[in-house]
Amino acid sequence: MANQFTRRDFLRTGTAAGLGIAAGSAFLAGCTEAAARAGRAGMIGYDPGLKDLVKVGFVGIGNMGSGHVNNLLKIEGCRITAVCDIRPERVKWAKGAVVKAGFAEPKGYTGGDWEFERMCAEEDLDLVYNAAPWRWHAPICLAAMNNGKHAASEVNIALTIDDCWKLVETSEKTRKHCVMQENCCYDHTEMVILNMIQQGLFGEIMHGECGYLHDLRGLKLSPGYYAGMWRLQHAVDMNGNLYPTHGIGPMAWCMDIHRGDAFDTLVSMSTKSIGLNEFAAARYEAAKTDADKQFYAKWRDQKYALGDVNITLIKTKKGKTIICKHDTNLPRPYSRDFLVQGTKGLVRKYPTEVLHIEGLTQGHNWEEMAPYKDKYEHPVWKAVKEKAAGAGHGGMDFIEDYRLITALHKGICPDIDVYDSTAWSAIIPLSAESI
């Protein structure tokens, strides 16, 4: 492997020498001919130039979008100058939030599914940031780049292999960054673990376990939470690892994926689907109105493609393994089941934060991680934690936004680039194909 840059180098300097998309011929196998990319420069380490003011157009102002809007309003040198949502009331809210923060009212775009295209074409923007439903992430990013803007998206950035390649090729062609904003990469504990790995405490990393394990039955079967019930529809339509990046993003950093190693192959399997049917049946029995009974009867009898638990096993080019899980349709406490194992020990986050380090931990026991957290707090957290106080998900939402805007200010490559974004998201269609 020609590139020997590590994730430590990447986060310290903000740039790294490039591999291109290391997963291109294997992990994204079959999606296009390698020759299709011949002659185009890679985006790792690409310097787009300094920006004193980053002008942002924001698309999709829902559950996560409103949080990002509030974060961006607190970052120096960032201005939201356009906002877009199919719901006029959400555009109105965003306009009000910007004005309340002391800035000029942004231009509003609403009224249709494709209004973001008009915004991308008409507005003088540096970055288009979107938190729309999943199926719109790739189209919005493509519209942004094709109109000369950098693109950032909530997770997942794409749902198909074709869209993964379109994002890579468009980013390289237009010389615009395309970034998936994976907040869990910036979780405090995950970054402490990353720093400990970089300091050599666990030796060579051999294996990891991660995932997204979150009881979402009540939200998926709530008419008002996901607009148009879009997230439930994915459970109807697709069987696979539908939301891998909360786990695989931090794990890829720990394993230096695209900075010395690369994903190679995966195999995936799912259980049968019964959790949503049983949940809807229980709600049907408890319903007090005919409207509620009718609503839950529909989803009680619905056939769902998505298995209740998915397990995806990934092998890297250097012979390391990752287990990535998806479990959102059964009763359970929240977990990302994060575990990293090396030649000198291992560490895990859920259900408690514990570790074992050869030569430091007594016997064959676990020990609490807490005594290590101050000593190995990641420099990124040390620098930004005061600004992140009170932001979503313990501050990591603010840090991911701050890091992106700072990278664009400085003209350096963001922490997560188009190759990371697409390789992590490609687990979705590839897991479905494996099943």
C-alpha positions as CSV (number, residue, x, y, z in Angstrom):
1,M,0.0,0.0,0.0
2,A,1.8,3.1,-1.2
3,N,0.1,5.6,1.2
4,Q,1.4,5.3,4.7
5,F,-0.6,8.3,6.2
6,T,-2.5,7.3,9.3
7,R,-5.7,8.8,10.7
8,R,-3.6,10.5,13.3
9,D,-1.7,12.4,10.6
10,F,-5.1,13.2,8.9
11,L,-6.7,14.7,12.0
12,R,-3.5,16.5,13.1
13,T,-2.8,18.2,9.8
14,G,-6.2,18.3,8.2
15,T,-4.8,16.7,5.0
16,A,-3.2,13.5,3.8
17,A,-1.7,12.0,0.7
18,G,-4.2,10.2,-1.4
19,L,-5.1,6.6,-2.3
20,G,-8.0,7.5,-4.5
21,I,-10.9,5.4,-3.6
22,A,-9.0,2.4,-2.2
23,A,-12.2,0.3,-2.2
24,G,-12.9,1.1,-5.8
25,S,-12.0,-2.2,-7.4
26,A,-13.1,-4.5,-4.6
27,F,-15.5,-3.0,-2.1
28,L,-17.4,-1.2,-4.8
29,A,-16.8,-4.0,-7.2
30,G,-18.9,-4.3,-10.3
31,C,-20.3,-0.7,-10.2
32,T,-18.1,0.7,-13.0
33,E,-14.9,0.2,-14.9
34,A,-11.8,1.6,-13.2
35,A,-10.9,3.2,-16.4
36,A,-13.9,5.5,-16.1
37,R,-11.9,7.5,-13.6
38,A,-8.7,7.6,-15.5
39,G,-7.1,11.0,-15.7
40,R,-9.1,12.6,-12.9
41,A,-7.3,13.8,-9.9
42,G,-8.3,12.5,-6.4
43,M,-9.8,14.7,-3.7
44,I,-7.8,13.6,-0.7
45,G,-5.7,16.5,0.3
46,Y,-7.2,18.8,-2.3
47,D,-6.9,22.5,-1.4
48,P,-9.8,24.5,-2.7
49,G,-8.4,27.8,-1.4
50,L,-9.0,29.9,1.7
51,K,-12.4,31.3,2.5
52,D,-12.9,34.2,4.9
53,L,-16.7,33.7,4.8
54,V,-18.4,30.3,4.1
55,K,-21.9,31.0,2.6
56,V,-24.2,28.1,3.2
57,G,-27.5,27.0,1.6
58,F,-29.3,24.5,3.9
59,V,-31.8,21.9,2.6
60,G,-34.1,19.8,4.8
61,I,-34.9,21.6,8.0
62,G,-36.4,18.7,10.1
63,N,-35.3,16.8,13.2
64,M,-31.5,17.0,12.5
65,G,-31.6,19.9,10.1
66,S,-32.8,22.4,12.7
67,G,-30.0,21.3,15.0
68,H,-27.4,21.9,12.3
69,V,-28.9,25.3,11.5
70,N,-28.4,26.3,15.1
71,N,-24.9,25.0,15.1
72,L,-23.9,26.9,12.0
73,L,-25.2,30.1,13.4
74,K,-22.7,29.9,16.2
75,I,-19.6,29.2,14.0
76,E,-17.6,32.3,13.3
77,G,-17.2,33.1,9.6
78,C,-20.2,31.1,8.5
79,R,-23.5,32.5,7.1
80,I,-26.6,30.8,6.1
81,T,-27.8,32.7,3.1
82,A,-30.4,30.3,1.6
83,V,-32.7,27.7,3.1
84,C,-34.9,25.1,1.4
85,D,-37.6,22.7,2.5
86,I,-40.8,21.3,1.0
87,R,-42.6,22.6,4.1
88,P,-43.1,26.4,4.1
89,E,-43.3,26.5,7.9
90,R,-39.8,25.0,8.2
91,V,-38.4,27.6,5.8
92,K,-40.1,30.3,7.9
93,W,-38.6,28.8,11.1
94,A,-35.1,28.8,9.6
95,K,-35.4,32.3,8.3
96,G,-36.5,33.4,11.8
97,A,-33.6,31.6,13.5
98,V,-31.0,33.3,11.2
99,V,-32.5,36.7,11.8
100,K,-32.7,36.1,15.5
101,A,-29.0,35.3,15.5
102,G,-28.3,38.8,14.1
103,F,-27.8,38.0,10.4
104,A,-29.6,39.0,7.2
105,E,-32.7,37.0,6.3
106,P,-31.8,34.1,4.0
107,K,-33.5,33.5,0.6
108,G,-36.2,30.9,1.0
109,Y,-37.0,28.0,-1.4
110,T,-40.1,25.9,-0.9
111,G,-43.0,24.3,-2.6
112,G,-41.6,21.3,-4.4
113,D,-39.4,18.3,-4.1
114,W,-36.8,19.7,-6.6
115,E,-36.6,23.3,-5.3
116,F,-33.1,22.6,-4.1
117,E,-31.9,22.5,-7.8
118,R,-33.1,26.1,-8.2
119,M,-31.4,27.1,-5.0
120,C,-28.1,25.5,-6.2
121,A,-28.3,27.2,-9.6
122,E,-29.4,30.7,-8.4
123,E,-27.5,31.3,-5.2
124,D,-23.9,32.4,-4.6
125,L,-23.0,29.7,-2.1
126,D,-19.8,28.0,-1.0
127,L,-21.5,25.0,0.6
128,V,-24.9,23.2,0.3
129,Y,-25.6,21.2,3.4
130,N,-28.6,18.8,3.5
131,A,-30.5,16.9,6.1
132,A,-33.3,15.8,3.9
133,P,-34.7,12.2,3.9
134,W,-32.1,9.6,2.8
135,R,-33.2,9.2,-0.8
136,W,-32.5,12.9,-1.5
137,H,-29.0,13.0,-0.1
138,A,-27.2,12.0,-3.3
139,P,-29.3,14.2,-5.7
140,I,-28.8,17.3,-3.5
141,C,-25.1,16.7,-3.3
142,L,-24.9,16.2,-7.1
143,A,-26.9,19.4,-7.7
144,A,-24.6,21.3,-5.4
145,M,-21.3,20.1,-7.0
146,N,-22.6,20.5,-10.6
147,N,-23.4,24.2,-9.7
148,G,-19.9,24.9,-8.3
149,K,-20.7,24.3,-4.6
150,H,-19.1,22.0,-2.0
151,A,-21.6,19.5,-0.7
152,A,-22.3,18.1,2.8
153,S,-24.9,15.6,3.8
154,E,-26.4,13.9,6.8
155,V,-26.0,10.2,6.9
156,N,-26.3,8.1,4.7
157,I,-24.9,9.9,1.7
158,A,-26.1,7.4,-0.9
159,L,-28.3,4.3,-1.0
160,T,-27.0,2.7,-4.3
161,I,-23.7,1.8,-5.8
162,D,-24.5,3.9,-8.9
163,D,-25.0,7.0,-6.7
164,C,-21.8,6.3,-4.8
165,W,-19.9,6.4,-8.1
166,K,-21.7,9.5,-9.3
167,L,-20.7,11.3,-6.1
168,V,-17.1,10.3,-6.4
169,E,-16.8,11.1,-10.1
170,T,-18.7,14.4,-9.8
171,S,-16.5,15.5,-6.9
172,E,-13.3,14.7,-8.9
173,K,-14.7,16.4,-12.0
174,T,-15.9,19.6,-10.4
175,R,-13.1,19.8,-7.8
176,K,-15.7,20.2,-5.1
177,H,-15.6,18.4,-1.8
178,C,-18.5,16.0,-1.0
179,V,-18.7,15.2,2.7
180,M,-21.0,13.0,4.8
181,Q,-21.4,14.5,8.2
182,E,-21.1,11.5,10.5
183,N,-21.5,12.9,14.0
184,C,-20.5,9.7,15.9
185,C,-16.9,10.0,14.6
186,Y,-16.7,13.0,17.0
187,D,-18.3,11.3,20.0
188,H,-16.1,12.0,23.1
189,T,-15.5,8.4,24.0
190,E,-14.9,7.2,20.4
191,M,-12.3,10.0,20.0
192,V,-10.6,9.0,23.3
193,I,-10.4,5.5,22.0
194,L,-9.0,6.8,18.7
195,N,-6.3,8.7,20.6
196,M,-5.4,5.6,22.7
197,I,-5.1,3.6,19.5
198,Q,-2.8,6.2,18.0
199,Q,-0.7,6.2,21.1
200,G,-0.2,2.4,20.7
201,L,-2.0,1.2,23.8
202,F,-3.8,-1.5,22.1
203,G,-1.0,-2.6,19.7
204,E,-2.0,-3.4,16.1
205,I,-5.7,-3.3,15.6
206,M,-7.1,-6.6,14.4
207,H,-10.8,-6.6,14.9
208,G,-13.7,-4.3,15.5
209,E,-17.4,-4.5,16.3
210,C,-19.9,-1.7,15.9
211,G,-23.4,-0.8,14.6
212,Y,-26.6,1.0,15.2
213,L,-28.8,-0.7,17.8
214,H,-31.7,1.7,18.7
215,D,-35.4,0.9,19.3
216,L,-37.1,3.1,16.7
217,R,-40.5,1.3,16.6
218,G,-42.3,4.2,18.2
219,L,-40.7,6.8,15.9
220,K,-41.1,4.7,12.7
221,L,-44.8,4.1,13.5
222,S,-45.5,7.7,14.5
223,P,-47.3,9.6,11.7
224,G,-45.6,13.0,12.4
225,Y,-42.0,12.2,13.3
226,Y,-40.5,11.2,9.9
227,A,-42.3,13.3,7.3
228,G,-44.4,11.1,5.1
229,M,-43.2,8.1,7.2
230,W,-40.2,7.8,4.9
231,R,-38.0,5.9,7.3
232,L,-40.7,3.2,7.8
233,Q,-41.0,2.9,4.0
234,H,-37.3,1.8,3.9
235,A,-38.1,-1.1,6.2
236,V,-40.9,-2.1,3.8
237,D,-38.7,-1.9,0.7
238,M,-35.2,-3.1,1.6
239,N,-33.5,-5.8,3.6
240,G,-29.9,-5.0,4.6
241,N,-27.8,-3.0,6.9
242,L,-29.7,0.3,6.4
243,Y,-27.8,2.6,8.8
244,P,-24.2,1.5,9.1
245,T,-22.2,4.7,9.3
246,H,-22.7,5.6,13.0
247,G,-20.7,2.5,13.8
248,I,-18.5,2.1,10.7
249,G,-17.4,5.7,10.6
250,P,-15.5,5.7,13.9
251,M,-14.3,2.2,13.3
252,A,-12.9,3.2,9.9
253,W,-10.9,5.9,11.7
254,C,-9.6,3.5,14.2
255,M,-8.5,1.1,11.5
256,D,-7.0,3.8,9.2
257,I,-9.4,2.9,6.3
258,H,-8.3,4.9,3.2
259,R,-5.2,6.0,5.2
260,G,-3.2,2.7,5.1
261,D,-5.9,0.0,4.8
262,A,-9.2,-0.4,2.8
263,F,-12.4,-2.4,3.0
264,D,-12.2,-5.4,0.7
265,T,-15.2,-7.8,1.0
266,L,-18.4,-8.2,3.0
267,V,-21.0,-10.8,3.7
268,S,-24.4,-10.0,5.3
269,M,-27.4,-11.8,6.8
270,S,-30.6,-10.8,8.5
271,T,-33.2,-12.4,10.8
272,K,-36.8,-12.7,9.7
273,S,-39.0,-9.6,10.3
274,I,-41.6,-9.6,13.0
275,G,-40.8,-6.7,15.4
276,L,-42.8,-4.0,13.7
277,N,-45.8,-6.2,13.1
278,E,-46.0,-7.1,16.8
279,F,-45.5,-3.5,17.9
280,A,-48.3,-2.3,15.6
281,A,-50.5,-5.1,16.8
282,A,-50.1,-4.1,20.4
283,R,-50.8,-0.4,19.5
284,Y,-53.9,-1.5,17.6
285,E,-55.2,-3.3,20.6
286,A,-54.6,-0.3,22.8
287,A,-56.0,2.3,20.3
288,K,-58.9,4.4,21.6
289,T,-60.2,5.8,18.3
290,D,-61.2,4.3,15.0
291,A,-58.6,6.4,13.2
292,D,-55.8,5.0,15.3
293,K,-57.1,1.5,14.9
294,Q,-57.2,1.9,11.1
295,F,-53.6,3.3,11.1
296,Y,-52.1,0.5,13.2
297,A,-54.1,-2.2,11.4
298,K,-52.4,-1.2,8.2
299,W,-48.9,-1.5,9.6
300,R,-49.8,-4.6,11.7
301,D,-50.6,-6.4,8.5
302,Q,-47.8,-4.9,6.4
303,K,-45.0,-7.2,5.0
304,Y,-41.6,-5.7,5.8
305,A,-38.5,-6.6,3.9
306,L,-36.1,-5.5,6.6
307,G,-35.0,-8.2,9.0
308,D,-35.2,-7.3,12.6
309,V,-31.4,-7.8,13.1
310,N,-28.8,-7.6,10.5
311,I,-25.2,-8.7,10.9
312,T,-22.6,-7.6,8.3
313,L,-19.0,-9.0,8.4
314,I,-16.3,-7.0,6.6
315,K,-12.8,-7.9,5.8
316,T,-10.1,-5.4,5.1
317,K,-7.3,-5.6,2.5
318,K,-4.8,-6.2,5.4
319,G,-6.8,-9.1,6.8
320,K,-8.6,-7.4,9.6
321,T,-12.3,-7.9,10.4
322,I,-15.3,-5.8,11.4
323,I,-18.8,-6.9,12.6
324,C,-21.3,-4.2,11.8
325,K,-24.9,-4.6,13.2
326,H,-28.3,-3.0,12.5
327,D,-31.1,-3.5,15.0
328,T,-34.0,-0.9,15.1
329,N,-37.2,-3.0,15.2
330,L,-36.9,-4.7,18.6
331,P,-37.1,-3.6,22.2
332,R,-33.6,-2.8,23.5
333,P,-31.4,0.0,25.1
334,Y,-29.5,2.2,22.8
335,S,-26.1,1.0,21.7
336,R,-23.5,1.3,19.0
337,D,-21.9,-1.9,20.4
338,F,-18.5,-0.3,19.9
339,L,-15.5,-2.6,20.5
340,V,-11.9,-2.4,19.2
341,Q,-9.4,-5.3,19.7
342,G,-5.7,-5.2,19.1
343,T,-2.6,-7.2,19.8
344,K,-2.1,-5.6,23.2
345,G,-5.7,-5.4,24.5
346,L,-9.2,-4.2,23.7
347,V,-11.8,-1.6,24.7
348,R,-15.5,-1.4,24.5
349,K,-18.1,1.3,25.0
350,Y,-21.4,-0.4,25.5
351,P,-23.1,-1.3,27.9
352,T,-20.3,0.2,30.0
353,E,-17.0,1.7,29.1
354,V,-14.3,-0.8,29.9
355,L,-10.9,-1.9,28.6
356,H,-8.1,-4.5,29.1
357,I,-4.5,-3.5,28.3
358,E,-1.8,-6.2,28.6
359,G,0.7,-5.2,31.3
360,L,-1.6,-2.5,32.8
361,T,-4.9,-4.3,33.6
362,Q,-4.8,-6.8,36.5
363,G,-5.2,-10.5,35.5
364,H,-7.8,-11.3,32.8
365,N,-10.2,-8.6,34.1
366,W,-11.9,-5.6,32.6
367,E,-11.2,-2.2,34.1
368,E,-13.1,1.0,34.0
369,M,-12.2,3.3,31.1
370,A,-12.9,6.5,33.2
371,P,-9.3,6.9,34.6
372,Y,-7.9,7.0,31.1
373,K,-10.3,9.6,29.6
374,D,-8.7,12.8,30.8
375,K,-5.2,11.7,29.9
376,Y,-6.2,10.5,26.4
377,E,-8.8,13.1,25.6
378,H,-8.5,13.8,21.9
379,P,-6.9,17.2,20.9
380,V,-10.0,18.0,18.8
381,W,-12.2,17.7,21.8
382,K,-9.8,19.7,24.0
383,A,-9.9,22.5,21.5
384,V,-13.6,22.7,20.9
385,K,-15.5,21.3,23.9
386,E,-16.4,24.6,25.4
387,K,-17.9,25.8,22.2
388,A,-19.8,22.5,21.8
389,A,-21.4,22.6,25.3
390,G,-25.1,22.1,25.1
391,A,-25.2,21.1,21.4
392,G,-26.9,17.9,20.2
393,H,-25.8,14.4,21.1
394,G,-23.4,15.6,23.8
395,G,-21.7,18.1,21.6
396,M,-20.5,15.9,18.8
397,D,-23.1,17.5,16.4
398,F,-21.5,20.9,16.8
399,I,-17.9,19.5,16.5
400,E,-18.7,17.9,13.2
401,D,-20.1,21.2,11.8
402,Y,-17.2,23.2,13.3
403,R,-14.6,20.9,11.8
404,L,-16.2,21.1,8.3
405,I,-16.5,24.9,8.3
406,T,-13.0,25.2,9.7
407,A,-11.6,23.0,6.9
408,L,-13.3,25.2,4.3
409,H,-12.0,28.3,5.9
410,K,-8.4,27.0,5.9
411,G,-8.6,25.5,2.4
412,I,-7.8,22.0,3.6
413,C,-9.5,18.6,3.1
414,P,-12.3,17.9,5.5
415,D,-11.9,15.0,8.0
416,I,-14.4,12.9,6.1
417,D,-14.0,13.0,2.3
418,V,-16.0,11.7,-0.7
419,Y,-14.2,8.3,-0.6
420,D,-14.9,7.8,3.1
421,S,-18.5,8.9,2.6
422,T,-19.3,6.6,-0.3
423,A,-17.4,3.5,1.0
424,W,-19.2,3.7,4.4
425,S,-22.5,4.2,2.7
426,A,-21.9,1.4,0.1
427,I,-22.4,-1.1,2.9
428,I,-26.2,-0.5,2.5
429,P,-26.6,-1.8,-1.1
430,L,-23.9,-4.3,-0.8
431,S,-25.4,-5.9,2.4
432,A,-28.7,-6.1,0.5
433,E,-27.0,-7.7,-2.4
434,S,-25.3,-10.2,-0.2
435,I,-28.5,-11.2,1.5
